[in-house]
Amino acid sequence: MRRFAPLGLRTRLIAAFLLVAAISAVTTAALTYQQARNAILKQSQDTAVSTLRDLVENQTLRLPMDQQDLQRVAGDLGKRGQPHPWIVYGEYGTLRASSNQSTTTSAVVSPEIRRQVSANPHGAFQRVKDRRGNPYLVVGMPAVFRYNGGLETTGVVFYAVVPLDSEQTTVDAMVGAARQGAVPGLAIAVIPALLAARSVLRPVRDMRKAAHRLGRGRLDTRIEVRGADELAGLARTFNETARALEQSVSELRDAEARARRFAADVSHELRTPLAGMLAVTEVLDEGAEDLHLDPDTAKALQLISAETGKLAVLVEDLMEISRFDARAAELNLDEVDVAEAVTKTLERRHWTDGRIFTHLPPGIRAQLDPRRFDVVVANLVGNALKHGGAPVRVSVRTEARPGGDRLLVEVADSGPGIAPEVLPHIFDRFFKADAARTRSTGSGLGLAITLENVRLHGGTLHAANGPAGGALFTLDMPLEART
């Protein structure tokens, strides 16, 4: 089934306004038409009934009547029709006469009005239409006389047939006027509808623009409050919400800045004593055999030396991440051979024992920071060996794109891959995939520092699971980075 696009608020407001205007106009016209029609017909009807009653009461009738007397009275009554000329039909027993003389009875004088007249000495009336639809008023009036305080019928009845053509013409003119006035009335109603829609839509548009600016981080966005209606109340609520959000974000940013400053200060203060401790533990560790220490003391000395080394690495990583947070990290660009740089990274970490397979096409030269590129490759390969498993595959290639040539480095391991719930947090600081694992061999900042180094080069780092299983990290950065 085809679905139509929902109508806009402006269209719906105008349609609703026009619908209300149309209903009001039709209802008013219908009520006015009904009241005016009844008033017109009632006036004609009352005039005809009272006129015929007065004329019949003023007639002198001699009973029994013959055809000539009945014709005379009918002709006399027919000459004095009010409010319009009428035709009077007289009936007395089997005698029939009319003021028209061409016919002695009329088809519009129905049996129903005959029954009403026979039952009511004050007469009756009925509005009917002939076969061609012409309206008529039929008034039946019996000739009566008073006897013992009551009215007794003489058996003579007169029916006045009054054409209502002029009244019908007046009513039709009223309907036509209402119909002709409705169209321009609705057209005129469009103007206030547009003004009303504009007064409603303008605050809505302002609120939509403000919401977009707020979504883009402009937390100081506010809406001008106009008037005191519901839309003004909504604008005030929006401003209060934006103000509260701005205050909350400011407090969070201040707290985050204080936390980062604290971590940077602590790392800086720990660096100097840790360097001294590391030097002493290395000396003691290297001379443990010459000191002839007992096995427990020698083992404790090795543990202190190893933990001091890990603490030194953590402090260095904290200082590095603090430089990124403070936007103090810089690129020292140099043109390097990518294959040679990757090979040196692997050799420097002694990862040449056959656990790593490389695909390093020669001749790929890139402009990048060699030290940071070394950190990136070392962290990715080290993470693959530590959490994935050998063999680890490292491949390098380039790709031409409209924005410039790109350098792509892929590191894939042979492990079980990354759980779907872990993927969104794989680059988070100190994130542990296993909550039960409270202690790790790394600082928990390796992948976060790797991502920051890639971003500093203007690139991206994507983590996923390879089609054959295992984790796959894809480094995508410009072949020529810029500071």
VOGU-3710 file (C-alpha; in Angstrom, 3 decimals, decimal comma):
1> mrrfaplglr> 0,000/0,000/0,000  1,347/3,392/-0,966  2,051/5,639/1,977  1,731/9,384/1,676  4,229/11,674/3,287  2,841/13,286/6,463  1,586/16,832/5,986  3,596/19,658/7,446  2,438/21,589/10,496  1,668/24,676/8,370
11> trliaafllv> -0,582/22,665/6,028  -2,356/20,976/8,908  -2,952/24,292/10,692  -4,371/25,931/7,562  -6,507/22,882/6,791  -7,850/22,807/10,353  -8,558/26,554/10,269  -10,387/26,281/6,932  -12,309/23,231/8,145  -13,480/25,103/11,240
21> aaisavttaa> -14,377/28,131/9,108  -16,271/25,940/6,629  -18,192/24,133/9,381  -19,064/27,444/11,061  -20,165/28,996/7,766  -22,268/25,970/6,745  -23,853/25,664/10,191  -24,673/29,376/10,341  -26,026/29,356/6,803  -28,130/26,250/7,472
31> ltyqqarnai> -29,640/27,667/10,657  -30,265/31,047/9,025  -31,806/29,403/5,973  -34,079/27,249/8,109  -35,268/30,156/10,259  -35,793/32,460/7,283  -37,578/29,758/5,279  -39,920/28,946/8,153  -40,613/32,648/8,744  -41,426/33,273/5,072
41> lkqsqdtavs> -43,665/30,236/4,757  -45,347/30,829/8,112  -46,174/34,403/7,208  -47,776/33,366/3,920  -49,518/30,461/5,567  -50,949/32,512/8,450  -52,132/35,220/6,070  -53,846/32,720/3,793  -55,542/30,831/6,663  -56,822/33,953/8,433
51> tlrdlvenqt> -57,963/35,514/5,176  -59,904/32,440/4,076  -61,404/32,004/7,552  -62,613/35,621/7,617  -64,010/35,410/4,114  -65,895/32,175/4,819  -67,271/33,493/8,116  -68,529/36,625/6,372  -70,317/34,684/3,689  -74,098/34,264/3,972
61> lrlpmdqqdl> -74,969/30,754/2,980  -78,422/29,383/2,393  -78,772/25,706/2,948  -79,245/23,472/1,223  -77,041/24,886/-1,548  -77,369/24,138/-5,200  -74,610/24,104/-7,819  -75,194/27,721/-8,736  -74,928/28,962/-5,151  -71,739/26,951/-4,563
71> qrvagdlgkr> -70,181/28,282/-7,782  -71,072/31,836/-6,828  -69,487/31,631/-3,398  -66,351/29,878/-4,707  -65,970/32,543/-7,377  -66,417/35,300/-4,847  -63,808/33,822/-2,504  -61,385/33,240/-5,374  -61,281/36,947/-6,190  -59,946/37,933/-2,760
81> gqphpwivyg> -56,927/35,713/-2,254  -54,230/36,879/0,156  -51,213/37,094/0,154  -51,307/35,750/-3,431  -54,076/35,059/-5,886  -55,519/31,647/-5,214  -58,007/29,194/-6,594  -60,872/28,235/-4,331  -62,620/24,888/-4,619  -66,016/24,416/-2,992
91> eygtlrassn> -67,462/21,074/-1,982  -70,951/20,365/-0,657  -72,101/16,798/-0,699  -71,691/15,659/-4,296  -71,546/19,215/-5,630  -68,158/20,592/-6,782  -67,285/24,130/-7,891  -64,165/26,270/-8,267  -63,181/29,830/-8,908  -61,145/28,596/-11,882
101> qstttsavvs> -64,305/27,140/-13,545  -62,126/24,967/-15,791  -61,787/22,270/-13,147  -63,982/21,588/-10,161  -61,329/19,901/-8,050  -57,552/19,877/-7,663  -55,067/17,014/-7,435  -53,149/18,806/-4,659  -56,179/18,606/-2,336  -55,230/15,345/-0,724
111> peirrqvsan> -57,438/12,929/1,237  -55,332/13,713/4,300  -56,339/17,378/4,409  -59,927/16,379/3,755  -59,807/14,205/6,902  -58,186/17,005/8,912  -60,832/19,518/7,802  -63,680/17,138/8,580  -62,271/16,659/12,086  -61,475/20,322/12,807
121> phgafqrvkd> -64,111/23,072/12,453  -61,344/25,707/12,564  -59,846/24,429/9,320  -56,473/22,956/8,385  -53,615/23,609/5,972  -50,948/21,564/4,197  -47,852/22,372/2,089  -47,611/20,042/-0,894  -46,001/19,793/-4,327  -47,587/18,777/-7,573
131> rrgnpylvvg> -46,136/16,244/-9,976  -43,797/18,845/-11,484  -42,446/19,840/-8,090  -44,203/23,192/-7,818  -44,968/24,075/-4,184  -48,473/24,897/-3,031  -50,215/25,769/0,188  -53,641/24,140/0,533  -55,979/25,661/3,132  -59,190/23,870/3,955
141> mpavfryngg> -61,912/25,820/5,755  -65,364/24,419/6,580  -68,423/26,759/6,722  -69,715/26,566/10,311  -72,400/28,121/12,462  -72,748/28,474/16,189  -75,212/26,274/18,042  -75,503/26,024/21,838  -72,077/27,702/22,311  -70,305/25,378/19,911
151> lettgvvfya> -69,451/25,232/16,228  -71,397/22,993/13,921  -70,376/22,298/10,317  -72,769/23,019/7,467  -71,220/20,380/5,173  -69,801/23,112/2,915  -66,003/23,144/2,678  -63,797/25,525/0,740  -60,182/24,705/-0,233  -57,870/27,553/-1,235
161> vvpldseqtt> -54,857/26,445/-3,284  -52,130/29,097/-2,998  -49,045/28,842/-5,221  -45,780/29,370/-3,294  -43,609/30,126/-6,308  -42,537/33,554/-5,029  -41,637/32,139/-1,588  -39,692/29,290/-3,216  -37,874/31,807/-5,397  -36,952/33,821/-2,291
171> vdamvgaarq> -35,696/30,681/-0,508  -33,703/29,593/-3,573  -32,154/33,063/-3,733  -31,106/32,736/-0,102  -29,487/29,340/-0,801  -27,669/30,755/-3,819  -26,444/33,746/-1,845  -25,164/31,484/0,941  -23,408/29,241/-1,591  -21,834/32,151/-3,445
181> gavpglaiav> -20,744/33,785/-0,206  -19,127/30,620/1,160  -16,354/30,417/-1,476  -14,986/33,971/-1,032  -15,499/33,579/2,694  -13,248/30,530/2,756  -10,741/32,296/0,505  -10,651/35,225/2,913  -10,274/32,779/5,826  -6,922/31,668/4,325
191> ipallaarsv> -5,372/35,005/5,333  -5,985/34,687/9,104  -5,083/30,989/8,762  -1,681/31,935/7,322  -1,163/34,545/10,029  -2,106/32,048/12,740  0,162/29,375/11,240  3,025/31,864/11,066  2,578/32,879/14,698  2,722/29,195/15,693
201> lrpvrdmrka> 5,448/28,062/13,316  7,923/30,856/13,980  8,577/29,803/17,592  8,732/26,172/16,428  11,330/27,052/13,788  13,330/29,052/16,321  13,216/26,103/18,705  14,342/23,677/15,990  17,315/25,876/15,074  18,181/26,265/18,741
211> ahrlgrgrld> 18,003/22,490/19,236  20,353/21,980/16,276  22,829/24,501/17,686  22,575/22,828/21,083  23,221/19,451/19,471  26,370/20,845/17,820  27,716/21,821/21,214  26,595/25,463/21,394  25,374/25,144/24,955  24,953/28,921/25,312
221> trievrgade> 22,049/28,828/22,839  18,870/30,471/24,107  15,468/31,289/22,588  13,841/34,704/22,712  10,641/34,405/24,756  7,710/36,275/23,216  4,362/36,655/24,972  2,927/34,520/27,745  1,208/31,669/25,909  2,025/27,935/25,827
231> laglartfne> 4,750/28,425/23,204  6,386/31,058/25,391  6,244/28,590/28,283  7,870/25,951/26,109  10,615/28,425/25,142  11,260/29,216/28,808  11,463/25,494/29,570  13,934/25,033/26,710  16,090/27,890/28,028  16,026/26,496/31,560
241> taraleqsvs> 16,972/23,032/30,277  19,797/24,446/28,138  21,062/26,506/31,083  21,035/23,449/33,376  22,753/21,370/30,706  25,413/24,022/30,181  26,065/24,190/33,911  26,277/20,375/34,223  28,626/20,075/31,259  30,778/22,901/32,598
251> elrdaearar> 31,021/21,170/35,971  31,877/17,866/34,291  34,527/19,533/32,149  36,031/21,233/35,166  36,070/17,959/37,065  37,611/16,170/34,077  40,236/18,884/33,706  41,074/18,674/37,403  41,343/14,881/37,167  43,627/15,093/34,135
261> rfaadvshel> 45,699/17,772/35,788  45,955/15,641/38,910  47,073/12,597/36,887  49,630/14,695/34,996  50,978/16,245/38,181  51,167/12,904/39,969  52,904/11,287/36,993  55,377/14,138/36,777  56,119/13,976/40,504  56,541/10,189/40,386
271> rtplagmlav> 58,818/10,224/37,384  61,987/11,429/39,143  61,884/9,128/42,208  60,846/6,227/39,997  63,863/6,810/37,757  66,101/6,567/40,823  64,307/3,484/42,116  64,491/1,841/38,690  68,222/2,493/38,455  68,837/1,043/41,928
281> tevldegaed> 66,688/-2,044/41,329  68,403/-2,703/37,997  71,823/-2,498/39,678  70,722/-4,780/42,478  69,048/-7,149/40,013  72,158/-7,369/37,834  74,447/-7,860/40,873  72,219/-10,288/42,742  74,549/-13,203/42,027  77,622/-11,283/43,244
291> lhldpdtaka> 75,831/-10,366/46,492  75,179/-14,055/47,233  71,623/-13,353/48,412  69,474/-16,175/49,691  66,828/-17,411/47,150  63,881/-15,673/48,833  65,655/-12,329/48,962  66,824/-12,689/45,363  63,246/-13,522/44,252  61,867/-10,538/46,160
301> lqlisaetgk> 64,487/-8,313/44,571  63,492/-9,506/41,097  59,811/-8,865/41,893  60,584/-5,329/43,087  62,621/-4,694/39,956  59,846/-5,961/37,643  57,076/-4,017/39,405  59,174/-0,856/39,422  59,624/-1,246/35,691  55,861/-1,625/35,157
311> lavlvedlme> 55,224/1,402/37,354  57,688/3,410/35,287  55,893/2,365/32,090  52,535/3,365/33,598  53,895/6,759/34,603  55,314/7,319/31,114  51,964/6,337/29,542  50,063/8,658/31,911  52,340/11,541/31,008  51,919/10,761/27,308
321> isrfdaraae> 48,111/10,660/27,521  48,205/13,873/29,579  50,087/15,589/26,755  47,337/14,526/24,330  44,638/15,818/26,697  46,460/19,112/27,049  46,857/19,290/23,239  50,595/19,553/23,815  51,520/16,545/21,687  53,350/17,502/18,478
331> lnldevdvae> 54,387/15,759/15,292  58,013/15,649/14,209  57,529/14,647/10,611  60,130/12,916/8,498  60,013/10,979/5,258  60,507/7,292/6,013  60,359/3,968/4,230  57,317/2,283/5,748  58,539/-1,285/5,260  61,865/-0,428/6,833
341> avtktlerrh> 60,174/1,362/9,750  57,897/-1,613/10,485  60,820/-4,037/10,261  62,876/-1,968/12,708  59,951/-1,883/15,137  59,676/-5,676/15,086  63,437/-6,171/15,417  63,692/-3,669/18,256  61,113/-5,713/20,268  62,723/-9,043/19,253
351> wtdgrifthl> 59,572/-10,120/17,436  61,508/-11,947/14,740  61,012/-15,438/16,087  58,587/-16,519/13,388  55,360/-15,584/15,176  54,797/-12,627/12,862  54,227/-12,748/9,111  54,629/-9,527/7,223  53,624/-8,262/3,816  55,699/-5,111/3,329
361> ppgiraqldp> 55,899/-3,966/-0,286  59,117/-2,042/-0,888  59,192/1,540/-2,050  56,291/2,880/0,048  57,502/6,137/1,502  55,405/8,231/3,859  55,766/11,476/5,688  55,102/10,772/9,375  56,502/10,970/12,872  58,862/7,930/13,117
371> rrfdvvvanl> 58,717/7,748/16,915  54,943/7,864/17,106  54,593/5,447/14,165  56,885/3,062/16,025  54,623/3,333/19,114  51,526/2,655/16,990  52,922/-0,462/15,282  54,471/-1,762/18,512  51,241/-1,366/20,480  49,117/-3,055/17,785
381> vgnalkhgga> 51,501/-5,993/17,312  52,134/-6,321/21,058  48,386/-6,286/21,752  47,852/-8,956/19,058  50,509/-11,208/20,537  49,321/-10,656/24,112  45,547/-10,925/23,744  45,130/-12,617/20,369  47,735/-15,184/19,513  50,297/-16,115/16,905
391> pvrvsvrtea> 50,663/-16,061/14,050  50,159/-12,325/13,661  49,979/-10,871/10,155  51,152/-7,327/9,419  50,458/-5,918/5,964  51,083/-2,504/4,456  49,522/-1,012/1,329  48,488/2,299/-0,153  45,208/3,411/-1,638  44,417/6,362/-3,893
401> rpggdrllve> 41,437/8,447/-2,803  40,005/11,805/-3,908  41,381/13,521/-0,819  44,881/12,150/-1,341  46,784/8,851/-1,119  46,314/6,873/2,069  48,577/4,510/3,994  46,799/1,369/5,248  48,394/-0,892/7,846  46,517/-4,035/8,953
411> vadsgpgiap> 47,413/-6,100/12,015  45,517/-9,399/12,377  45,946/-12,062/15,009  44,845/-15,695/15,215  42,968/-15,466/18,490  39,266/-15,875/19,279  38,490/-12,322/18,165  36,873/-9,461/20,075  33,482/-9,917/21,721  30,778/-7,661/20,216
421> evlphifdrf> 30,098/-5,969/23,562  33,816/-5,141/23,901  34,319/-3,590/20,441  32,775/-0,164/21,265  35,134/0,193/24,264  38,305/-1,337/22,874  40,062/2,059/22,764  38,763/3,295/26,146  41,339/4,090/28,798  41,847/1,371/31,423
431> fkadaartrs> 39,053/-0,690/29,876  39,100/-4,355/30,890  37,165/-6,814/28,755  37,098/-9,241/31,665  35,753/-7,531/34,787  37,233/-10,277/36,940  40,712/-9,451/35,623  41,830/-6,787/38,092  45,513/-6,849/37,155  47,019/-6,830/33,673
441> tgsglglait> 50,540/-6,876/32,389  50,059/-3,581/30,514  49,167/-0,098/31,669  45,674/-0,173/30,110  46,549/2,876/28,022  48,299/1,258/25,063  45,416/1,261/22,569  44,214/4,685/23,778  47,677/6,153/23,151  47,788/4,373/19,787
451> lenvrlhggt> 44,477/5,945/18,754  45,622/9,417/19,840  48,843/9,043/17,825  46,843/8,000/14,740  44,482/10,958/15,142  47,468/13,264/15,498  48,520/12,090/12,023  44,994/12,825/10,721  44,071/9,150/10,458  41,645/6,640/11,895
461> lhaangpagg> 42,031/3,312/13,641  39,312/0,681/13,273  38,951/-2,534/15,276  36,908/-5,490/14,052  36,926/-9,241/13,716  38,510/-10,655/10,587  36,539/-12,812/8,152  38,631/-15,851/9,122  38,421/-15,111/12,849  40,766/-13,192/15,095
471> alftldmple> 40,982/-9,480/15,762  41,788/-7,123/12,895  43,060/-3,577/13,463  43,137/-1,301/10,427  45,210/1,872/10,477  44,155/4,416/7,857  46,199/7,626/7,678  47,388/10,104/5,040  50,488/9,076/3,168  51,758/12,565/3,852
481> art> 50,749/13,744/7,299  50,663/17,446/8,052  51,225/19,311/11,263
//
